């Protein structure tokens, strides 16, 4: 019985499929595709959010005597376009997906586009609305990349983000009070650059700990070359990994 429960849990929340996603520096990182269990729980949370929003709308509309169509539009339109607006402005996430640490991603690793978001939203009518989610569930279970019909049309899927603690999920890196920056050019780094450095370092460290056979050194070198070119750095101290660590420390020095 325990074995059966373990297998079911694995299929619901930890499927073995993966997809590569490119960072802004064209570094491919491998993400596990989210299980149907995560997607159902995210949907349930989003339903709770929409229910709360609708309750607020109903109370305001009732108190206004039911004669203000403007209030009706203001509070009802976000319900209809909730998923579309969230995925466009929250980088492929709804509030439910944020809680479950999952997000929509393109299968080819490129950035999520407006067209893809619209396709996924339109197909929700078939996937979820008309058949109470049955089509979406069946499609996700039988497809190779856990896709509902909207995902297939938009060439997307939903991936599971790493469950890091708060500090590890940010660009924060502790530095001593008397720290002196190694590369003055690090002051030109932006948040996306620093996030990519931290993500690559964390991803490689996790892969080395699990013994996965991937050429992690090449990831360090590829990101190093991209940042050297961007910052116009000609000489570095130590390995590519040390270069990235120094840059992240310098970034924290200049931006703390």
URVENLIN-V762046 format. One record per residue. N is the residue number from 0. OMEGA is omega in degrees with one decimal (* if undefined). D_FIRST is the distance of its C-alpha to the first C-alpha in Angstrom with 2 decimals. Layout:
{{N	OMEGA	D_FIRST} {N	OMEGA	D_FIRST}}
This chain:
{{0	179.0	0.00} {1	179.9	3.81} {2	179.9	5.34} {3	178.7	5.11} {4	179.2	6.26} {5	179.8	8.57} {6	179.4	9.94} {7	179.1	10.69} {8	178.9	12.30} {9	-177.9	14.19} {10	-177.5	15.58} {11	-171.2	16.54} {12	-175.2	18.22} {13	176.1	18.81} {14	-173.0	19.96} {15	-179.7	21.88} {16	179.4	25.12} {17	175.2	28.16} {18	179.0	31.63} {19	178.2	34.85} {20	-179.0	36.92} {21	173.5	40.53} {22	179.4	42.03} {23	176.9	45.63} {24	177.9	46.75} {25	173.6	45.09} {26	-179.4	42.41} {27	176.0	39.19} {28	-175.6	36.01} {29	179.9	32.56} {30	175.6	30.08} {31	176.3	26.45} {32	-177.3	26.18} {33	177.6	24.48} {34	-179.5	21.22} {35	177.5	21.38} {36	177.8	19.56} {37	-177.7	22.49} {38	178.1	24.97} {39	179.3	23.73} {40	176.9	23.84} {41	177.9	27.27} {42	179.5	28.43} {43	179.1	27.44} {44	178.2	29.44} {45	177.1	32.33} {46	177.1	32.32} {47	177.8	32.69} {48	-179.2	35.56} {49	177.3	37.26} {50	178.1	36.84} {51	178.6	38.52} {52	180.0	41.24} {53	178.1	41.85} {54	177.2	42.16} {55	178.4	44.76} {56	-177.2	46.56} {57	-179.4	46.61} {58	-179.6	48.05} {59	-178.5	50.74} {60	179.5	51.59} {61	-179.0	51.90} {62	179.8	54.05} {63	179.1	56.30} {64	176.3	57.09} {65	-176.9	55.31} {66	-177.0	58.36} {67	-179.7	57.51} {68	178.8	56.11} {69	177.8	56.07} {70	179.2	53.46} {71	-179.9	51.42} {72	-177.9	51.51} {73	-174.7	50.82} {74	-178.7	47.64} {75	-179.0	46.33} {76	177.7	46.86} {77	177.9	44.39} {78	-178.3	41.65} {79	-174.3	42.42} {80	-174.8	42.78} {81	-176.2	40.18} {82	179.3	37.86} {83	-178.2	40.85} {84	179.8	42.72} {85	-176.4	39.77} {86	179.0	38.98} {87	-171.6	42.71} {88	-179.2	43.56} {89	174.3	40.33} {90	174.8	39.75} {91	-179.4	37.01} {92	163.9	35.20} {93	178.8	35.02} {94	176.3	34.46} {95	177.5	30.82} {96	176.7	30.48} {97	-179.2	32.26} {98	-179.2	29.77} {99	179.3	26.81} {100	174.9	28.96} {101	175.9	29.06} {102	178.4	32.18} {103	-180.0	33.66} {104	175.8	35.06} {105	-179.6	37.14} {106	-178.9	35.64} {107	176.9	38.86} {108	-179.5	38.69} {109	-179.2	41.77} {110	177.8	42.31} {111	-175.5	41.02} {112	176.6	44.02} {113	179.8	45.33} {114	179.0	45.11} {115	179.0	41.41} {116	-179.6	40.74} {117	178.4	42.83} {118	179.8	41.08} {119	-178.8	37.62} {120	-179.7	39.07} {121	-177.5	40.79} {122	174.5	37.74} {123	179.3	35.76} {124	179.1	37.68} {125	-175.1	35.88} {126	-169.0	32.54} {127	-169.5	31.98} {128	-173.3	34.90} {129	-174.3	35.67} {130	175.4	32.18} {131	175.7	30.33} {132	-176.3	28.50} {133	-179.8	27.05} {134	-179.8	29.19} {135	-178.0	28.22} {136	-179.8	24.46} {137	-178.6	24.86} {138	-179.8	27.33} {139	-177.1	25.29} {140	-174.3	22.25} {141	-177.5	24.51} {142	-178.0	27.05} {143	-175.7	27.09} {144	178.3	27.95} {145	-177.4	25.90} {146	165.3	29.16} {147	-176.3	30.11} {148	178.3	33.45} {149	176.7	35.37} {150	-179.6	33.99} {151	180.0	35.00} {152	-177.3	38.46} {153	-177.2	38.92} {154	179.2	37.30} {155	167.6	35.00} {156	178.1	31.37} {157	-176.4	29.66} {158	-179.3	28.94} {159	179.1	27.15} {160	-179.0	29.68} {161	178.0	29.32} {162	178.3	28.17} {163	174.9	31.16} {164	-171.5	32.73} {165	-177.6	35.89} {166	-179.2	38.40} {167	-179.4	36.62} {168	178.0	36.35} {169	179.6	40.12} {170	-176.2	43.10} {171	171.2	43.70} {172	-176.3	44.57} {173	177.2	46.16} {174	179.2	49.69} {175	-177.2	52.25} {176	-177.9	55.15} {177	-176.9	57.69} {178	175.5	55.82} {179	-176.1	58.13} {180	179.1	56.88} {181	-177.3	56.89} {182	179.3	57.39} {183	-178.9	59.55} {184	-179.5	58.45} {185	177.6	55.02} {186	-178.9	56.69} {187	179.0	56.57} {188	174.4	52.78} {189	-176.7	51.09} {190	179.4	47.70} {191	178.2	46.15} {192	-178.1	47.47} {193	179.2	46.15} {194	178.6	42.71} {195	177.7	42.57} {196	-178.2	43.63} {197	-178.2	40.98} {198	179.3	38.26} {199	179.2	39.29} {200	-179.9	39.54} {201	-178.9	36.09} {202	-178.8	34.56} {203	179.6	36.20} {204	178.9	35.27} {205	179.8	31.59} {206	178.1	31.84} {207	-179.4	33.67} {208	-179.6	31.07} {209	178.0	28.29} {210	179.5	30.63} {211	-175.6	30.63} {212	176.3	33.59} {213	-179.7	35.76} {214	-176.2	39.46} {215	-179.6	39.23} {216	-179.5	42.85} {217	176.6	44.05} {218	176.7	42.40} {219	-176.6	44.38} {220	-178.6	47.53} {221	178.6	47.19} {222	177.2	46.82} {223	-178.5	49.59} {224	180.0	51.96} {225	-178.1	51.30} {226	175.3	52.01} {227	179.7	55.01} {228	-178.7	56.53} {229	-175.6	55.86} {230	-179.7	57.28} {231	177.3	60.00} {232	-176.9	58.99} {233	-178.3	60.66} {234	179.0	59.79} {235	178.6	56.56} {236	176.4	55.76} {237	-175.1	53.06} {238	177.3	50.11} {239	178.2	48.65} {240	-179.9	45.77} {241	177.0	48.32} {242	-179.8	50.34} {243	178.5	47.44} {244	179.5	46.73} {245	179.5	50.45} {246	-179.2	50.68} {247	175.8	47.82} {248	179.5	49.49} {249	177.7	52.80} {250	178.6	51.33} {251	178.5	50.13} {252	-175.4	53.57} {253	-172.4	55.41} {254	178.0	53.14} {255	*	52.17}}
